[in-house]
Amino acid sequence: MFCLRPSRTALALVTCGLVAVLCGCGCSGSSAETGGDESAPNPTVPAFDGACALELIQTQCDFGPRTPGSKAHAEALVWLLAQLRELSGRVLEQRFSSETSFGGPYDFCNVLAWLGPQTGSPLLLAAHWDSRPTADEDPDPANHNSPVLGANDGASGVAVLLEMARLMAQTEPPRPILLAFLDAEDSGSSDSDQPYSGFCVGSAYLAEHWPEGWAKPAEGILLDLVGGDGKPIPRIPVRPIHGAVEFDLGLESNSLDANPKLVNQVWSQAEALGHKAFVRKTSGYITDDHVPLIRAGIKIIDIIEVFPLTWHTVDDTPEHCSADSLYQVGDTLMHVIYGGS
Ligand SMILES: [Zn+2]
């Protein structure tokens, strides 16, 4: 994600009406109120588990930096596809190749997965799964040749979506959900003359090549940088670009322009739940994966921290992520989807 205008395995057990799904990390969920009355108009909102999401960050980071062309990138894709195929009967690999600001051409893959009712207009939920080839915001220039592990920048959004998918596979959501795991978001450069300064390659490809037979969503929610722990890091000086050190999620301006109603719905839901990371201060126009999709007619908003101290540094590691931050985001979205309050 790039700031343009800085104004800124599942094993399913079915026993005596209890449905539990165990993910690869050993997390289990049981919201199993569906066992009694499947016609209930307001199903219980399944309980999002922030600790499980944090483990899903660790799992992704264990592959290493998921940078274009790397072994870790290829292995993480295999893992992601396996996770989704356990949870959804409808998964699409959208493969393409592209050059980036750092070379190539590389092989890329956007992954789509459908959950919930098979018909109707889906809500798009998206995150990028690649990580950045250079830690170019690191205060130590010697680290600029190192890739970013992307625990927060990449893996956090994927982790929240996978934890949500685990729950949604178990308790069918009242509306269709289209998950999009976008590749090649984070290989841009401020001096690039490519569209979006070379960022958002995967989302731009999806926007321009919407797959046949997949209903195009009217609206959606993008997650990026949603797992920070909001703690100071002594070696990283706080700069204006970081905003507040604590984990907070402000109102992103492209999102407000595209779909103010959905922004308000999400932030109001978070406030009703007492999730204090959601703050009503403007964070400016951010070039992120929602922008190409907005231009393609999808009114998608971005939930993003602008910017954590670890952003594009070698400290973007699981140790600087927080289960509570992931919970605040995941719990809010589960309530938005299931209509709980
Ligand atoms: Zn990034």
Boltz pocket constraint, residues with backbone or C-beta under 6 A from the ligand:
constraints:
  - pocket:
      binder: B
      contacts: [[A, 1], [A, 2], [A, 132], [A, 153], [A, 186], [A, 312]]
      max_distance: 6.0
